[in-house]
Amino acid sequence: MSSSYDVLRDDGIRFDGLVDENERNWLMTMNEAASVCCTPSNLRRRLPILSWVPTYTTNTLLRDFIAGLTVGLTAIPQGIAYAVVAGLPPQYGLYSAFAGCFMYIFFGSCKDITIGPTAIMALMTGKYVKLYGPAFSVLLTFLSGCIILLFGVLHLGFLVEFISLPVTVGFTSAAALTIASSQIKPLFGLSGSSNSFMSSLENLFANYKTFTIGDSALGLVTIIILTAIHHFKPRAPCQEEVTTARKILHNFLWLFGLAKNAIVVLIGTVLAFIFFQNGFQPFKLTGPVDSGLPPFQPPPFSTVVHNKTLSFFDMTSRLESALIAVPMVSVLEHIAIAKAFAKGKSIDATQEMIAVGLSNILGSFFLSLPTTGSFTRTAVNNASGVCTPLGGLFTGVLVLLSLSFLTSTFFFIPKATLAGVIFFAMFHMIEYKIVYTLWHTKKLDLIPLFASLLSCLLLGLEYGMLIGILVNILFILYSSARPKVSLTWLTVQGEEVLLVTPTQSLVFPAADYLRQLIIDSCHLRNSLAPVVVYGTHIHFIDSTMAKGLKLLIDDLIIRKQPIYLWRWREAAMLTCLGFDPDLAQYFKFDDSIEQLIKGPEIFAQPESDQDILSVYLGPTVTSSAPDLT
């Protein structure tokens, strides 16, 4: 069957023709999908800037301006520090700190988030930078952006849900310890080198005699000052105490606290410059930083390493697990930050992944390392009263201005000061309090936590997270294979009955377990009592479980032992009937267990589910599988 149609081609030419019915339906579906995607609400959802621009005011602009500059004062020293963590020249950290800010203005849905380099991203990138050079960092940024964008387009945000809280805590704590240990060398001015947690400790014990007094003193004083500022919170003046001077002092102290990283770096830089001008160099300095804006160029799809040209395939094969680990961790870190600052509002994970993906893709054209939402800078942004993502514009502009005019000053930044800044930030990433919480809530959750923590420290972050996820999956599989099942022996009008109550849905790993549990319980009691499987908690089963129930029924028939599938949910019952329609005779829906066993004519008054389990209770037996849920 054919019909005429009117179609607008990609090149803008409209033409008529004849198509069969299937093609006509396909064209109608595509037109409907296009019309849905182009609705104003969908457009505002995928381009969030359209939601807040119409109501933007001068007052909002002023608040975004102040917040953006404040975040910039934190982003500049952190960018330089994280570039050092990644083994890149300092300017790469600044190259990474502006593109995401600009892109997030258009595609970001959370006003507080600031995208840029983070400690974890720098650490995961550093492994490849040290082996193969900066080109691998830029390519990893591009590929990570493409993968994250693909996650967003395909709505794969649910994959992050497979990473549980214990695994996340173990990973972030291990990353913080690894990063902090990598800063021991510059913090104390030690010689040697290290590229992992264990090698950092080995280097400390092997070269502790090479520490320098100047670097050690400056690094420790930096940490002490940051800690003091962090714990000092200016008291808001009372209503009767409010004066212009007190208000100015309060705002100054508040800004001083927000810009503490920039302040300690500035103090260290001034000290180093004064000493340098007088012919002394007690601190190891950052050294030359290339001035000017980064070149705009495509990411490198080939590079030269040790006089050998590596193709795109060679580069991607060397990136190995990072191609999945870096995007996953980036999304995990970003969504966690978005939820932390959402204040009860729902988070559009798909839109956030699109924003992070596009930010990384754009950043790769400016020599950026992989970026995501930064908790520290997001917290500063929130505390500064930012109103919209436009605050990122002023952060990005400040970073670009520093690249244009302040790079000669960056030469004098002491490495010990940067190490102190990183060390302080990492200390607050170690979530040691969660151990106490899990110990008093569910001790078994400590297993994936420490499995992830120790694996990350000993084997690396990518493998550690993978091991933590696998341990969690094993727990889930075990709870599916060994579900909690209550076995209760009842006496109903003088007759013994075995009431079997699964507390969750049943799937294929539990098929043999449930069957064997019931048979063994009857053997142990040497009883041929009727078996009642109470299915009110069984919302679904699969075909393998349906087959297992059929085998259980066959076993009990051979033993001349009645069985009833009582009060099962419709979906689970239909699965069983789809497997074998003859099972219909075993499904019962009597109001009470007495009616089920003795007949409906004996008890006319129905009882509640709670009453069913509270009367005629004899000895109770619970399945021996531990509760892992």
C-alpha angles and dihedrals in degrees: 000000000000137000138181122260140186115219135176109219124216090258092058097254115133117211140169128225148143123274135172122251095265094053091046090053090048091051091049090050092051091049091050091049091049092050091050093048091051098052114123092244092052091045091052089048094054094037102038094179087078089064099059106026095076091058096040114131139188091252090054090049091054093051092047089049093054093045093047093052091046092052090047091058087058096039095057099058092036091050092053091045095050091048087057090050089053091049092245130130110273095251091065089069090057091044086059096049104069112039094064091049091056096044094047091059090070103033106025120105099189116074095206102051120105117193121212144103117328134192095250094048090048092050094049090048096045094072091065096038091057092049102039111010139251095307090074091055092055094045090048088053091053096046092044089052091051092049094046090048089050089050089054096046091049093044092238095151089117088075088075088061089070088070105080128206094259092051092046092049092047091050097047093044091050090048090050092050092047093049093045091049090051088058094055090086098056092034092063098023094245124170124231130057139263138184105180142035094264095043089050090056091045090051090050093054093041097049106025090120091063095065117128123225094220096053093041093051094045093046095049093044089051091055092046093050093048091049092049093049091046093055094041111090116176114235114242110241118251119250093259091047096054110122131150092253094049092046091051091048092049092050091047093053090045091052090044089058094048094048096044094122092054091045096054091045090050091050092049092047093051091049092049092048093050092049091045092052089053094050098260129117108182092157133058106243133215090242131205117358118194110246127219135047120307117261117259105234140136116272114267112268091181134023143174119250120178091346091307123115113229119203125215090265091050091051095048092047089055092050088062114163093004089080088070102023097054096050092044093049091044092054092043092051094045097047091046090054092046091053092047092057098034092092093213097319120127118258122226097219092182093056092045091053090050090051094048092045094051091044091056094044091052092043092055088065088060098047093261126165117227112296139192139156113316116219095203096049092040089054090050090048091052094046090049091060100248113184105190140008087265087090085079089067092066092043091053093046091051090052091050091049090052090052090051101044113011106050092100087059092051088066089076098050106120115234089222091060092052089046089052091051091051093043091053093047092049093051089064092049093063104095099201093152091068090069090063091047095050091045090059096039110034119349094192089068087068089070097068089038094057093035088058094041097050094040091052092049096046104031105024136269098278095051092040093056091046091052091048091051091048091051089051092049090051089054091051092047091048092052088050093048093045106033120180108263124180115215111196125180109213133185110220114185090330095313123112117235132183110219111199114195118182109197096208143027116291127232136178101281089062097049098097093033095059093044093049092044092057095043092048092049091053092046092049091053092038088228136147092193120148114272117223116192104200105208106181091113094046104096095169143357133188131236094264090055089048089054090049090054090050090053090048091052091048090051092050092046089056088051089048088239119145119231130192128191097210128197097344122177115259097242093052092045093050090052090055093047090048089055095045122358090199089072089075091089091064097055111095132180104187117155095239139017089245091058089046094054103031101026134267094270093070099058117030096170111083120223130214123253088253092054091050092064096038101058130070091010113170127173111334126217124189125199113267096232111113117245105256096163 
